Amino acid sequence: MTDHDPGCERCEELLQGYLDRDLAADEVVVAEGHLDGCDYCRRRYRFEERLRRYIRVSASERIPAGLRQKLSELRDERPASSSS
């Protein structure tokens, strides 16, 4: 489809809401109908879906225990506050 295709423009408007599962039923029908028939918009949808998944996984990765301990020690160091 072209950049000026009204179906693509409407799908673009609905895409984030569709990914968030935050559309009204009639908007879901419009988005899914367009995605079923438009390779370009379907690729954009898949990209956005993979990007969101990557961000979720990346944000939930645990810091290794040794690094966490070192960061904690650095945070607790108070150069000006030691009075010994």
Secondary structure by P-SEA (a helix, b strand, c coil): cccccaaaaaaaaaaaaaaaccccaaaaaaaaaaaaccaaaaaaaaaaaaaaaaaaaaaaccccaaaaaaaaaaaacccccccc
